[in-house]
Amino acid sequence: MPLYLLIDRQACQVVVYSEPDGARYENVHTVQFGKTVHLPDPVGITLETEQLKNWVS
């Protein structure tokens, strides 16, 4: 299953797009920097986003 991970430094958030249907992604999950975000299978990992706060300009 394709995934799209967006790290938005301006909004200080991470967005995970999953379950594409050909025209768009059906599932969109957004978290603010500092929270954890799970990337579904086949990646199957959880990312800690706390350190992303250091990259905000």
DSSP file (Angstrom, degrees, kcal/mol; ACC not computed):
  #  RESIDUE AA STRUCTURE BP1 BP2  ACC     N-H-->O    O-->H-N    N-H-->O    O-->H-N    TCO  KAPPA ALPHA  PHI   PSI    X-CA   Y-CA   Z-CA
    1    1 A M              0   0    0      0, 0.0     2,-0.1     0, 0.0     0, 0.0   0.000 360.0 360.0 360.0 125.6    0.0    0.0    0.0
    2    2 A P        -     0   0    0      0, 0.0    17,-0.5     0, 0.0     2,-0.3  -0.411 360.0-166.3 -68.8 143.2    1.5    3.4   -1.0
    3    3 A L  E     -A   18   0A   0     15,-0.1     2,-0.4    -2,-0.1    15,-0.2  -0.939  10.3-156.3-125.9 151.5    2.0    6.0    1.7
    4    4 A Y  E     -A   17   0A   0     13,-2.4    13,-3.2    -2,-0.3     2,-0.5  -0.990   8.8-165.2-129.4 122.9    2.8    9.7    1.5
    5    5 A L  E     -A   16   0A   0     -2,-0.4     2,-0.5    11,-0.2    11,-0.2  -0.939   3.8-170.2-112.5 122.7    4.5   11.4    4.4
    6    6 A L  E     -A   15   0A   0      9,-3.0     9,-2.8    -2,-0.5     2,-0.7  -0.956   9.0-163.7-114.7 124.3    4.5   15.2    4.5
    7    7 A I  E     -A   14   0A   0     -2,-0.5     2,-0.9     7,-0.2     7,-0.2  -0.926  11.1-164.5-105.6 108.9    6.6   17.1    7.1
    8    8 A D  E  >> -A   13   0A   0      5,-2.8     5,-1.9    -2,-0.7     4,-1.0  -0.805  12.1-180.0-100.4  98.8    5.2   20.6    7.1
    9    9 A R  T  45S+     0   0    0     -2,-0.9    -1,-0.2     1,-0.2    48,-0.1   0.817  81.0  55.0 -69.0 -30.9    7.7   22.8    8.9
   10   10 A Q  T  45S+     0   0    0      1,-0.2    -1,-0.2    46,-0.1    -2,-0.1   0.911 117.6  33.5 -70.0 -42.0    5.6   25.9    8.5
   11   11 A A  T  45S-     0   0    0      2,-0.2    -1,-0.2    21,-0.0    -2,-0.2   0.515 105.2-128.6 -89.4  -6.2    2.5   24.4   10.2
   12   12 A C  T  <5 +     0   0    0     -4,-1.0    21,-2.4     1,-0.2     2,-0.3   0.933  68.0 114.1  56.9  50.3    4.7   22.3   12.6
   13   13 A Q  E   < -AB   8  32A   0     -5,-1.9    -5,-2.8    19,-0.3     2,-0.4  -0.974  60.4-135.4-147.2 161.3    2.9   19.1   11.7
   14   14 A V  E     -AB   7  31A   0     17,-2.9    17,-2.5    -2,-0.3     2,-0.4  -0.962  19.5-164.1-117.1 134.1    3.3   15.7   10.1
   15   15 A V  E     -AB   6  30A   0     -9,-2.8    -9,-3.0    -2,-0.4     2,-0.5  -0.980   3.2-162.7-123.4 129.0    0.7   14.4    7.8
   16   16 A V  E     -AB   5  29A   0     13,-3.0    13,-2.5    -2,-0.4     2,-0.5  -0.952   5.5-165.5-111.7 121.1    0.4   10.7    6.7
   17   17 A Y  E     +AB   4  28A   0    -13,-3.2   -13,-2.4    -2,-0.5     2,-0.3  -0.906  20.6 158.3-104.8 131.2   -1.7   10.0    3.6
   18   18 A S  E     +AB   3  27A   0      9,-2.7     9,-2.4    -2,-0.5     8,-0.4  -0.907  38.7  47.0-145.4 172.9   -2.7    6.3    3.1
   19   19 A E  E     -     0   0A   0    -17,-0.5     7,-2.0    -2,-0.3    -1,-0.2   0.955  66.3-160.1  58.2  59.5   -5.2    4.1    1.3
   20   20 A P  E     - B   0  25A   0      0, 0.0     5,-0.2     0, 0.0    -1,-0.1  -0.400  14.2-165.1 -67.3 144.8   -5.1    5.7   -2.2
   21   21 A D        -     0   0    0      3,-2.5     4,-0.1    -2,-0.1    -2,-0.0   0.229  56.2 -90.4-112.8  12.8   -8.1    5.0   -4.4
   22   22 A G  S    S+     0   0    0      2,-0.3     3,-0.1     1,-0.0     0, 0.0  -0.106 123.3  44.8 105.3 -34.6   -6.6    6.1   -7.7
   23   23 A A  S    S-     0   0    0      1,-0.4     2,-0.3     0, 0.0    -1,-0.0   0.700 123.8  -9.8-110.1 -31.7   -7.8    9.7   -7.4
   24   24 A R  S    S-     0   0    0     -5,-0.1    -3,-2.5     0, 0.0     2,-0.5  -0.968  75.5 -86.4-158.9 169.0   -7.0   10.7   -3.8
   25   25 A Y  E     -B   20   0A   0     -2,-0.3    -6,-0.2    -5,-0.2     3,-0.0  -0.744  28.0-157.9 -85.7 130.0   -5.9    9.3   -0.5
   26   26 A E  E    S+     0   0A   0     -7,-2.0     2,-0.5    -2,-0.5    -7,-0.2   0.816  77.4  51.6 -76.9 -32.4   -8.8    8.0    1.6
   27   27 A N  E     +B   18   0A   0     -9,-2.4    -9,-2.7     2,-0.0     2,-0.4  -0.933  60.6 176.2-115.1 124.0   -7.0    8.2    5.0
   28   28 A V  E     -B   17   0A   0     -2,-0.5     2,-0.5   -11,-0.2   -11,-0.2  -0.989   4.9-175.2-127.2 121.4   -5.3   11.4    6.2
   29   29 A H  E     -B   16   0A   0    -13,-2.5   -13,-3.0    -2,-0.4     2,-0.4  -0.976   3.8-171.2-122.5 125.0   -3.8   11.5    9.7
   30   30 A T  E     +B   15   0A   0     -2,-0.5     2,-0.3   -15,-0.2   -15,-0.2  -0.944   6.8 174.4-120.3 134.2   -2.2   14.8   11.0
   31   31 A V  E     -B   14   0A   0    -17,-2.5   -17,-2.9    -2,-0.4     2,-0.2  -0.981  29.7-117.5-133.8 150.2   -0.2   15.3   14.2
   32   32 A Q  E >   -B   13   0A   0     -2,-0.3     3,-1.8   -19,-0.2   -19,-0.3  -0.495  47.8 -84.3 -77.8 152.3    1.6   18.3   15.6
   33   33 A F  T 3  S+     0   0    0    -21,-2.4    17,-0.2     1,-0.2    -1,-0.1  -0.319 117.4  43.5 -53.7 138.1    5.4   18.2   16.1
   34   34 A G  T 3  S+     0   0    0      1,-0.5    16,-0.3    -3,-0.1    -1,-0.2   0.115  96.6  91.7 107.5 -18.5    6.1   16.5   19.5
   35   35 A K  S <  S-     0   0    0     -3,-1.8    14,-1.3    14,-0.2    -1,-0.5  -0.577  78.7-107.5-100.6 168.2    3.6   13.7   19.2
   36   36 A T  E     -C   48   0B   0     -2,-0.2     2,-0.4    12,-0.2    12,-0.2  -0.681  27.6-162.4 -93.7 151.7    4.1   10.3   17.8
   37   37 A V  E     -C   47   0B   0     10,-2.2    10,-3.4    -2,-0.3     2,-0.5  -1.000  10.4-140.9-135.0 134.1    2.7    9.2   14.4
   38   38 A H  E     -C   46   0B   0     -2,-0.4     8,-0.3     8,-0.2   -22,-0.0  -0.807   5.8-150.5 -96.8 130.8    2.3    5.6   13.2
   39   39 A L  E   > -C   45   0B   0      6,-3.5     6,-0.9    -2,-0.5     5,-0.5  -0.894  26.3-130.9 -96.4 118.2    3.0    4.7    9.6
   40   40 A P  T >>5 -     0   0    0      0, 0.0     3,-1.4     0, 0.0     4,-1.3  -0.041  45.1 -36.2 -65.1 170.5    0.8    1.8    8.7
   41   41 A D  T 345S+     0   0    0      1,-0.3     0, 0.0     2,-0.3     0, 0.0  -0.330 119.1  40.6 -59.1 144.2    2.0   -1.4    7.0
   42   42 A P  T 345S+     0   0    0      0, 0.0    -1,-0.3     0, 0.0    -3,-0.0  -0.988 132.7  34.6 -86.5  -5.9    4.0   -2.1    4.9
   43   43 A V  T <45S+     0   0    0     -3,-1.4    -2,-0.3     2,-0.1    -4,-0.0   0.977  81.4 179.2 -72.1 -55.4    6.2    0.4    6.7
   44   44 A G     << +     0   0    0     -4,-1.3     2,-0.3    -5,-0.5    -3,-0.1   0.844  29.4 122.9  63.1  40.5    4.8   -0.4   10.2
   45   45 A I  E     -C   39   0B   0     -6,-0.9    -6,-3.5    -5,-0.2     2,-0.5  -0.879  55.5-130.8-127.2 163.1    6.8    1.9   12.4
   46   46 A T  E     -C   38   0B   0     -2,-0.3     2,-0.4    -8,-0.3    -8,-0.2  -0.962  22.2-149.8-113.1 129.8    6.0    4.7   14.8
   47   47 A L  E     -C   37   0B   0    -10,-3.4   -10,-2.2    -2,-0.5     2,-0.5  -0.830   6.3-143.7-102.6 134.6    7.9    8.0   14.4
   48   48 A E  E     -C   36   0B   0     -2,-0.4     3,-0.2   -12,-0.2   -12,-0.2  -0.851  14.7-171.9 -89.4 126.6    8.7   10.3   17.3
   49   49 A T    >   +     0   0    0    -14,-1.3     3,-1.2    -2,-0.5     4,-0.5   0.362  55.4 102.6-104.9   5.5    8.4   13.9   16.0
   50   50 A E  G >  S+     0   0    0    -16,-0.3     3,-1.5     1,-0.3     4,-0.3   0.887  78.9  55.5 -55.1 -42.7    9.8   15.8   19.0
   51   51 A Q  G >  S+     0   0    0      1,-0.3     3,-1.5    -3,-0.2    -1,-0.3   0.707  90.5  74.3 -68.6 -18.7   13.1   16.4   17.2
   52   52 A L  G X  S+     0   0    0     -3,-1.2     3,-1.7     1,-0.3    -1,-0.3   0.757  80.1  73.2 -65.3 -21.8   11.4   18.0   14.3
   53   53 A K  G X  S+     0   0    0     -3,-1.5     3,-1.0    -4,-0.5    -1,-0.3   0.799  88.5  61.9 -59.9 -27.9   10.8   21.1   16.5
   54   54 A N  G <  S+     0   0    0     -3,-1.5    -1,-0.3    -4,-0.3    -2,-0.2   0.641  98.8  56.1 -72.6 -14.4   14.5   21.8   16.1
   55   55 A W  G <  S+     0   0    0     -3,-1.7     2,-0.4    -4,-0.3    -1,-0.2   0.337  78.5 111.3-101.2   5.6   14.1   22.2   12.3
   56   56 A V    <         0   0    0     -3,-1.0   -46,-0.1    -4,-0.2   -47,-0.0  -0.658 360.0 360.0 -83.2 132.3   11.4   24.9   12.4
   57   57 A S              0   0    0     -2,-0.4    -1,-0.1   -48,-0.1   -47,-0.1   0.443 360.0 360.0-102.9 360.0   12.7   28.3   11.2
